[in-house]
Amino acid sequence: MNDKTRLEALSTFLKSKRAKIKPESIGLPAGNRRRTPGLRREEVAHLAGVSTTWYTWLEQGRDIKVSSIVLDSISTALQLNNDERDYLYDLALETKTEIDNPKKDQAELSPSLKRILAELTYCPTIITDRHCHIVGWNSAAAHIFLDFDKIPNNQRNLIRLVFTRKELKALAANWEHFTKGFLAIFRTYYGHYLGDEWYNQFIKEMSHSHPEFHDLWQESQVSKAPEMIIEFRHAKAGKMLFNLTSLQVQGDMDLRCSIYTPVEETDTENKLKRLMKKVSVENKK
């Protein structure tokens, strides 16, 4: 990520977070004369203990020097959570992470990871790399989402698939909520790997091809591991409820394991068992 792109990303992020804070939440009157939602720049500057001019320059994406102490104050003023704070640090301090094997197309799954995938029989599980490229999945995931074996390797990007495959758009009862979770994770990678120009090219391509991507990306949500309940309306199994848990895989490659656990006291697991059995029988015919 070059400096111009980094500073533009920082500017967009700060504006987005400022716009989401209700004045009354910090004891200020909402008023009728506010031209834009959220706090004014001078109000954020006051809360952070910096000059309005300096904060304005920062939000405008000017290349100015910042310190950890000041960023902490701005994080508090903007009510950032830990993941958002880390993202702010990555962009403002230009913390670059070394990229191992930048030309490697696909991570090799260890035997233990393959075993874990197989053992999670009735928990659809997908493993992705730092580009959100799908590098591993289990049978349950293929039954619920897509048969990834039938998708060419170079097209198995999870972000791309949720915007391009009609099956995934129809699957999630709240597709926008479903997609925001992936984009929030994707943004953490984007801020962490500032030296990887792949992200800028991908975001530019997706924004041009999919206006929905552009709109959701501009919301600047950040989360390293969102946990949520997701409702699916599967074409063959009907309504299904899953808890999504996202885990970082320790090791040389920056991999993420997304596990969809059937919600207890629902018929989701039984529906999944019947679906997998039915498909198995059909394939044997």
C-alpha positions in Angstrom: 0.0 0.0 0.0 1.6 3.3 -1.1 1.5 6.4 1.2 -1.4 8.0 -0.7 -3.6 5.0 -0.5 -2.7 4.4 3.2 -3.6 8.0 4.1 -6.8 7.9 2.1 -7.8 4.7 4.0 -6.9 6.5 7.3 -9.1 9.5 6.3 -12.0 7.3 5.4 -11.8 5.4 8.6 -11.7 8.4 10.9 -14.6 10.1 9.1 -16.7 6.9 9.3 -16.1 6.5 13.0 -16.7 10.1 13.8 -20.0 10.0 11.9 -21.2 7.1 14.0 -20.9 8.8 17.4 -24.1 10.4 18.6 -23.4 13.8 20.3 -25.9 13.0 23.1 -23.8 9.9 23.9 -21.0 12.2 25.2 -23.3 14.8 26.8 -23.6 17.1 23.8 -26.9 18.4 22.5 -27.9 16.8 19.2 -29.0 20.1 17.8 -30.7 20.8 14.5 -27.8 22.7 12.9 -25.5 19.8 12.4 -24.9 19.4 8.7 -23.6 15.8 9.0 -24.3 13.0 11.4 -22.0 12.3 14.4 -19.5 14.6 16.0 -17.8 17.6 14.5 -14.0 17.6 14.0 -13.5 20.2 16.7 -15.4 18.0 19.2 -13.3 15.0 18.5 -10.2 17.2 18.8 -11.4 18.5 22.2 -12.1 15.1 23.5 -8.7 13.8 22.3 -6.8 16.9 23.7 -5.3 18.0 20.4 -5.8 21.1 18.3 -8.6 21.2 15.8 -6.1 22.1 13.0 -4.0 19.0 13.8 -6.9 16.6 13.9 -8.3 18.1 10.7 -5.0 17.5 9.0 -5.0 13.9 10.2 -8.5 13.3 9.0 -7.8 14.9 5.7 -5.0 12.3 5.2 -2.1 14.7 5.3 1.3 13.1 5.9 1.9 14.4 9.5 3.8 12.8 12.4 1.7 11.0 15.0 2.6 9.3 18.3 1.1 6.3 20.1 0.0 8.5 23.0 -2.0 10.8 20.6 -3.5 7.8 18.8 -4.6 6.4 22.1 -6.4 9.7 22.9 -8.1 9.7 19.5 -9.1 6.0 19.9 -10.8 6.9 23.1 -12.5 9.9 21.7 -13.9 7.9 18.8 -14.9 5.0 21.1 -12.9 2.5 19.1 -12.8 -1.1 20.2 -9.5 -3.0 20.4 -9.6 -4.2 16.8 -10.4 -0.8 15.4 -7.6 0.7 17.6 -5.1 -1.8 16.1 -6.3 -0.9 12.6 -5.8 2.8 13.3 -2.3 2.1 14.6 -1.5 0.1 11.5 -2.5 2.9 9.2 -1.3 5.9 11.1 2.1 4.5 12.2 2.5 2.5 8.9 3.4 -0.7 10.7 4.4 -3.0 7.9 4.3 -6.8 8.4 6.8 -8.9 6.5 5.2 -11.0 3.8 6.3 -14.6 3.7 6.2 -16.3 0.3 4.5 -13.4 -1.5 4.3 -15.3 -4.7 2.9 -18.5 -3.2 -0.5 -19.1 -4.6 -1.9 -21.4 -2.0 -1.0 -22.4 1.6 -0.3 -26.0 2.3 -2.5 -27.4 5.0 -0.7 -29.4 7.7 -1.9 -33.0 8.4 -3.2 -31.9 11.7 -5.4 -29.2 10.1 -6.7 -31.7 7.6 -7.6 -34.0 10.5 -9.4 -31.2 12.3 -11.4 -30.4 9.2 -12.4 -34.0 8.9 -13.3 -34.4 12.6 -15.7 -31.4 12.5 -18.2 -33.6 10.8 -21.3 -31.6 11.3 -19.7 -28.2 11.7 -19.2 -26.5 8.3 -15.6 -25.3 8.4 -13.6 -23.1 6.0 -9.9 -22.2 6.2 -8.8 -19.1 4.4 -5.5 -17.2 4.0 -4.7 -13.5 4.5 -6.3 -12.7 1.1 -9.5 -14.5 2.2 -8.6 -17.2 -0.4 -10.2 -20.5 0.5 -7.4 -23.1 1.1 -9.4 -25.8 2.9 -12.9 -26.9 3.8 -14.7 -30.0 5.0 -17.6 -32.0 3.6 -20.2 -30.1 5.7 -19.1 -26.8 4.3 -19.4 -28.1 0.7 -23.0 -29.2 1.5 -24.0 -25.9 3.1 -22.2 -23.4 0.9 -20.7 -24.5 -2.4 -18.9 -27.5 -3.8 -15.6 -25.7 -3.8 -13.9 -28.5 -5.7 -15.9 -27.4 -8.8 -14.6 -23.8 -8.5 -11.2 -23.1 -10.1 -8.6 -22.4 -7.5 -7.9 -18.9 -8.7 -11.6 -18.1 -8.1 -11.9 -19.4 -4.6 -11.7 -16.0 -2.9 -14.4 -15.9 -0.2 -15.0 -12.1 -0.5 -15.5 -12.5 -4.3 -17.8 -15.5 -3.9 -20.2 -13.9 -1.5 -20.7 -11.1 -4.1 -20.8 -13.2 -7.3 -22.5 -16.5 -6.4 -26.2 -16.3 -6.3 -26.3 -19.4 -4.1 -24.5 -17.6 -1.3 -26.7 -14.5 -1.7 -29.8 -16.6 -1.4 -28.3 -18.7 1.5 -28.0 -16.0 4.2 -31.3 -14.8 5.6 -29.5 -11.4 6.1 -26.9 -11.4 3.4 -25.7 -7.9 4.3 -25.0 -8.9 7.9 -23.4 -12.1 6.7 -21.1 -10.2 4.3 -20.2 -7.4 6.7 -18.6 -10.0 9.0 -16.2 -11.2 6.2 -15.4 -7.6 5.2 -14.6 -6.7 8.8 -12.0 -9.5 8.9 -10.7 -8.6 5.5 -10.1 -5.0 6.7 -7.9 -6.2 9.5 -5.7 -7.9 7.0 -5.8 -4.8 4.7 -4.4 -2.7 7.5 -1.9 -5.3 8.7 -0.2 -6.0 5.4 0.4 -2.5 4.2 3.2 -3.6 1.9 1.0 -6.0 -0.1 -0.4 -4.1 -3.2 -2.7 -7.1 -3.9 -5.3 -5.6 -1.6 -5.5 -2.3 -3.4 -5.9 -4.0 -6.7 -8.6 -6.3 -5.4 -10.6 -3.6 -3.7 -10.4 -1.4 -6.8 -11.6 -4.3 -8.9 -14.4 -5.3 -6.5 -15.6 -1.7 -6.1 -15.8 -1.2 -9.8 -17.6 -4.5 -10.5 -19.9 -4.6 -7.4 -21.4 -1.3 -6.1 -22.7 -3.3 -3.1 -19.0 -4.0 -2.2 -18.1 -0.4 -2.4 -21.0 0.7 -0.2 -20.3 -1.9 2.5 -16.5 -1.3 2.4 -17.0 2.4 3.0 -18.6 1.6 6.4 -15.1 0.7 7.6 -16.1 -2.1 10.0 -13.1 -3.9 11.6 -13.1 -7.1 13.5 -10.4 -9.8 13.9 -12.8 -12.5 15.0 -16.5 -11.6 14.9 -18.8 -14.1 16.7 -22.4 -14.1 15.5 -25.4 -16.2 15.0 -26.2 -16.6 11.3 -29.5 -17.8 9.8 -29.3 -19.7 6.6 -32.2 -20.6 4.3 -30.8 -23.6 2.6 -32.5 -24.6 -0.7 -32.7 -28.3 0.4 -32.6 -28.2 4.2 -34.6 -25.1 5.0 -34.0 -22.8 7.9 -30.7 -23.4 9.8 -29.0 -21.5 12.6 -25.2 -21.5 13.1 -22.8 -19.9 15.6 -19.8 -18.5 13.7 -16.5 -18.7 15.5 -13.4 -17.4 13.7 -10.0 -18.6 14.9 -6.4 -17.7 14.0 -4.3 -20.7 13.1 -0.8 -20.4 14.7 2.1 -21.2 12.4 4.1 -19.8 9.5 1.1 -19.0 7.3 -1.5 -16.5 8.4 -4.6 -18.7 8.2 -8.0 -18.4 9.7 -10.5 -21.2 10.6 -14.1 -20.2 10.4 -16.3 -22.8 12.1 -20.1 -22.8 11.8 -21.5 -24.7 14.8 -25.2 -25.7 14.7 -27.1 -23.8 17.4 -28.3 -26.0 20.2 -31.9 -26.6 20.8 -32.6 -26.2 17.1 -33.0 -28.9 14.4 -30.0 -27.6 12.5 -27.6 -30.4 13.1 -30.2 -33.1 12.3 -31.1 -31.2 9.1 -27.4 -31.2 8.1 -27.1 -34.9 8.8 -30.1 -35.7 6.7 -28.8 -33.4 3.9 -25.3 -35.0 3.9 -26.8 -38.6 4.0 -29.2 -37.8 1.1 -26.5 -36.4 -1.1 -24.3 -39.3 -0.3 -27.0 -41.8 -1.4 -27.7 -39.8 -4.6 -24.0 -39.8 -5.5 -23.8 -43.6 -5.1 -26.6 -44.1 -7.6 
